[in-house]
Amino acid sequence: MSRRRQEQLIGLLMRDEGWMPSAALADRLGVTPRSVRSYIAALNAQAEGAVESGPAGYRADRSVLAGLRAKDSRPKTAPRDRLHALVRELLEASSGVDLYRAAERLHVSEATLEADLVRVRSLLHGTGLALERSGPRLLLVGGELEQRKLVSTLAHAEMEHGYFDVEGMRRGAGIGAVDSSAFGPFKNELAAELAEQGYYVNEFATADVVLHVAIAAERVSQGRAVEGTPVEPGEQQERIARLLGRLSGRHFGVTLGRGDLNHLASLVLTRVVAPGGDPSTQIALDPAVEAAVAEAVQRAAREYTVDIDHAAFVRRLSLHVQNLAHRAREQAWSRNPLTRSLKTTYPMIFQVAVSLSDELSQVLGIPLRDDEIAYIAMHVGGQLERSRRAGEALTATLVSPGYYEMHELLRARIDKSLGSGIEVTRMETRVDPDWSSIDTDLVLTTIEPPAPDERTVQLPPFLSDQDMERIAAAAGRRRRTRRLARLRGELESYLDSSAFLRPLKAACLLYTS
């Protein structure tokens, strides 16, 4: 286990005083549960009793871990740390960096730093930035927006996997002008106000937006504001720009100019969707993108036999892909801390996402990185979960002769206790209902039916916990019957009855024996 991985694991364990499941640690670290077990063993080998194991997962002895962290708090000299320190120095020095003095500050030889410069140029490839050299003097050349994207890349590389790590983000981006305690309130208020305006933005995207706003605040405090706007902002962009300006002033204590706010508002719009509601928040969907997504989804559903070909899913994914295309043009990629976990834990879902991504990349002409493919995999997994739950949901008829609001009270109790697993789709308030016309999965009745069967549950007018358990048990039996029927149908699609002899004659049995 590397020192950085150890620091990530210690940070996660010390965040919570209670038990942390192995699966949660694996997701946040982007590794498998087996790797987590080996990491815990390594920590306990260094400091006995550092982490306790149990059925609920792992629980840290915070004092022991704090001592272990303090013991291993030597100055960082790893190649990547040195590389990032050099890049941050180049970003901050408008007149350039002296190679010899940088080597002294980083406590390495000039030859080592020369080798690091090769890695710096590799990091700058495709960013629009260039490294110019005149003797020992190094100068980073490029626009302000390109430099901010490089800062964002450094921050993403430094952030711990799987959660919003403020200190890792500030360290990676070199953010010193913004108080770390302001990040959480800024993020929460931004998400709440966007939701009030009819937008939806996921948690990972919100954290990414806050990162870019914090970078902008840091750069503006250094006198590096974005001047002007390439295009005149629309109404949506203006509204979000005002929101960002108000929040950055309140939480970060920095006044952002028009150029910065319009750029950040444009970035926000590539990470949000407006599924419905106020027409002023609606994001127009490109017909070409929707057609490409619909065709890719149909092909993937057919080739992998997965239930994802639904109009609502196609629209949601189309909005995401349209935003993804905007991000690709701006080179403003979104990081997904669950990428590695999705690959290892749900390989089939990730493979479906890869298939969709390959086709969309070719048709729309946009490159797709693993992090963006992971977001598509999350869309696919969400739709499959919706389909699974829809397949398990049962319909029910409630038979309760009308007496004031008795039937309504019964229905409210059933809905509250059983949730979305059982949906009451029909109400019968007569004493002589047409039993033969009832075709729902379950029949919940307060009067005795003429011919009870496995789908019928007779109930008293006032339900007890035991009555709810009887309904749940009947629902479980119905679901099991439906699963077996579905399995039988699938098997019959692969087998041809004409290929079998039934019943076998006695003579045939004697001959074969």
Secondary structure, DSSP 8 states (H G I E B T S, - for coil): --HHHHHHHHHHHHH-SS-B-HHHHHHHHTS-HHHHHHHHHHHHHHSTTSEEEETTEEEE-HHHHHHHHHHT------HHHHHHHHHHHHHH-TT-EEHHHHHHHHT--HHHHHHHHHHHHHHHTTTT-EEEEETTEEEEES-HHHHHHHHHHHHHHHS-TTS--HHHHHHHHT--SS-GGGHHHHHHHHHHHHHHTT-B--HHHHHHHHHHHHHHHHHHHTT----S-SS---HHHHHHHHHHHHHIIIII-----HHHHHHHHHHHHTS-B--SS-GGG-----HHHHHHHHHHHHHHHHHHT-S---HHHHHHHHHHHHHHHHHHHHT-----TTHHHHHHH-HHHHHHHHHHHHHHHHHHT----HHHHHHHHHHHHHHHHHHHHHHH-EEEEEE---STTHHHHHHHHHHHHHGGGEEEEEEE-SSS--GGG--SSEEEESS--SS--TTEEE--SS--HHHHHHHHHHHHHHHHHHHHHHHHHHHHHH--GGGS-SS--HHHHHHH-
